[in-house]
Structures are given as C-alpha cells and as structure tokens.
Amino acid sequence: MQWALIFAGVSGAVAVAFGAWSAHGAEAVLDAQALGWIRTAVQYQVWHTLALVGTYLLMALKPGRFLPLAAGAYAGGIVLFSGGLYLLALSGVRAFAFAIPIGGIALLAGWLFIAIYALMLDRR
C-alpha cells in the first residue's frame, strides 16, 4: 500500500499547484466555464487525496481486504475525474469529457468500499 501514500503526495502537490494557478492567473487564459472545471477538479482531487491518506492509515492500523480496493478506486477516480476535467479545461477537447463520469463512479466506489470495510469489521 506504499504506492497509495506516494500517489497521495503527488496528487496533493498537483492539486495545490492547480488551485494556486486557478486563483492567480488562470483567468487570463481560461474562460469562466473552463476555470470552473479546474476549480471543481481541484476540490474533488483534494478531498479524495485526503480520503486516500485516510485509507492508507486504516490499512496500517486495521487492514482489510476492501481497503486496497478503496485506495485503487480513489486513485483511479482522481486520475479520470480530476484529470479529465483538467484536460478538458486546458485543451477544449470534448473527448476528455468521457473519462469524467467514469472517474466519478470510481470515486463513489471508493466510498462504498470503505462502507463495506466498516460493515465487515464486526464480522471478524
């Protein structure tokens, strides 16, 4: 699970960079809609990066078979959802929009894997 913490560190740095850029200069090169996509991507990336760190900590404290699935879903969701929004906003290529809902489903799956993990705690 070390990969999850490495991914979270890189993801957090990317989110901070895009967040700072969207607050200080992006409006010079992006229209309002694209800027909104960047800001949405940053918000979801930050929250799910924190969820990934929390999942890593749970694995260290009380491992469970659904935690690696949650971590993978969060990582994949961040790449597809936030990455798709970044690419759409920066390039204007609408084809990137197809990755966004798949990423959203992956983020939802991560939370459901956490819920299943919690339900299984009492069964051990």
Secondary structure per residue as TSV (DSSP state, phi and psi in degrees):
chain	resnum	aa	ss	phi	psi
A	1	M	-	360.0	0.0
A	2	Q	H	-57.4	-33.1
A	3	W	H	-55.8	-35.7
A	4	A	H	-65.1	-39.6
A	5	L	H	-72.0	-37.3
A	6	I	H	-63.6	-47.1
A	7	F	H	-58.5	-43.7
A	8	A	H	-62.1	-40.5
A	9	G	H	-62.3	-45.9
A	10	V	H	-66.8	-43.5
A	11	S	H	-61.2	-42.5
A	12	G	H	-62.0	-41.7
A	13	A	H	-64.7	-42.1
A	14	V	H	-62.8	-42.7
A	15	A	H	-62.9	-42.4
A	16	V	H	-64.3	-42.1
A	17	A	H	-62.1	-48.3
A	18	F	H	-66.4	-36.9
A	19	G	H	-63.7	-43.9
A	20	A	H	-65.4	-43.4
A	21	W	H	-64.0	-39.8
A	22	S	H	-67.6	-25.0
A	23	A	H	-89.7	-19.4
A	24	H	T	-136.6	69.1
A	25	G	T	128.5	-21.0
A	26	A	G	-65.0	-29.5
A	27	E	G	-65.5	-14.5
A	28	A	G	-76.3	-22.0
A	29	V	T	-121.6	-11.0
A	30	L	S	-118.0	146.9
A	31	D	-	-79.1	174.3
A	32	A	H	-61.0	-39.3
A	33	Q	H	-65.6	-46.1
A	34	A	H	-64.3	-39.1
A	35	L	H	-62.8	-38.8
A	36	G	H	-62.6	-38.9
A	37	W	H	-64.4	-41.3
A	38	I	H	-62.2	-45.6
A	39	R	H	-66.3	-37.8
A	40	T	H	-64.4	-44.0
A	41	A	H	-59.3	-43.3
A	42	V	H	-62.1	-47.2
A	43	Q	H	-59.0	-49.4
A	44	Y	H	-66.2	-37.2
A	45	Q	H	-65.6	-43.8
A	46	V	H	-62.2	-49.5
A	47	W	H	-62.6	-41.3
A	48	H	H	-80.7	-21.8
A	49	T	H	-66.8	-42.1
A	50	L	H	-63.9	-39.1
A	51	A	H	-62.4	-37.7
A	52	L	H	-65.5	-41.0
A	53	V	H	-62.8	-43.6
A	54	G	H	-61.0	-39.6
A	55	T	H	-64.5	-40.7
A	56	Y	H	-60.5	-44.5
A	57	L	H	-63.6	-40.4
A	58	L	H	-60.4	-41.5
A	59	M	H	-61.6	-36.4
A	60	A	H	-71.6	-33.5
A	61	L	H	-90.3	-43.6
A	62	K	S	-150.0	81.6
A	63	P	-	-58.0	152.0
A	64	G	-	-156.3	153.6
A	65	R	T	-68.6	-19.2
A	66	F	H	-88.4	-12.6
A	67	L	H	-68.6	-43.1
A	68	P	H	-61.9	-33.7
A	69	L	H	-66.0	-41.2
A	70	A	H	-62.5	-44.8
A	71	A	H	-61.2	-45.8
A	72	G	H	-62.4	-39.6
A	73	A	H	-66.2	-41.9
A	74	Y	H	-62.0	-47.0
A	75	A	H	-62.6	-47.5
A	76	G	H	-62.9	-40.0
A	77	G	H	-64.8	-39.9
A	78	I	I	-61.6	-47.2
A	79	V	I	-61.7	-48.7
A	80	L	I	-76.0	-44.2
A	81	F	I	-74.9	-62.3
A	82	S	I	-68.1	-43.9
A	83	G	H	-59.8	-41.0
A	84	G	H	-62.5	-42.6
A	85	L	H	-65.5	-42.2
A	86	Y	H	-59.8	-48.9
A	87	L	H	-64.1	-40.7
A	88	L	H	-62.0	-46.3
A	89	A	H	-65.9	-40.2
A	90	L	H	-80.8	-31.4
A	91	S	H	-104.8	-27.7
A	92	G	-	77.4	2.4
A	93	V	-	-78.7	112.9
A	94	R	G	-65.6	-20.3
A	95	A	G	-60.5	-29.2
A	96	F	G	-65.7	-20.9
A	97	A	G	-64.6	-21.4
A	98	F	G	-69.4	-25.6
A	99	A	H	-76.7	-25.2
A	100	I	H	-62.3	-50.6
A	101	P	H	-66.2	-30.9
A	102	I	H	-64.9	-41.9
A	103	G	H	-62.5	-40.1
A	104	G	H	-62.1	-40.4
A	105	I	H	-64.6	-39.6
A	106	A	H	-63.0	-41.0
A	107	L	H	-63.0	-43.2
A	108	L	H	-60.4	-42.0
A	109	A	H	-60.8	-39.4
A	110	G	H	-57.0	-46.0
A	111	W	H	-65.9	-37.6
A	112	L	H	-67.7	-36.7
A	113	F	H	-63.6	-35.9
A	114	I	H	-64.2	-42.7
A	115	A	H	-63.5	-41.9
A	116	I	H	-64.7	-42.7
A	117	Y	H	-55.0	-46.5
A	118	A	H	-64.1	-40.4
A	119	L	H	-63.5	-34.9
A	120	M	H	-77.9	-14.4
A	121	L	H	-58.6	-39.8
A	122	D	T	-76.1	-13.7
A	123	R	T	-91.6	-0.5
A	124	R	-	-91.0	360.0
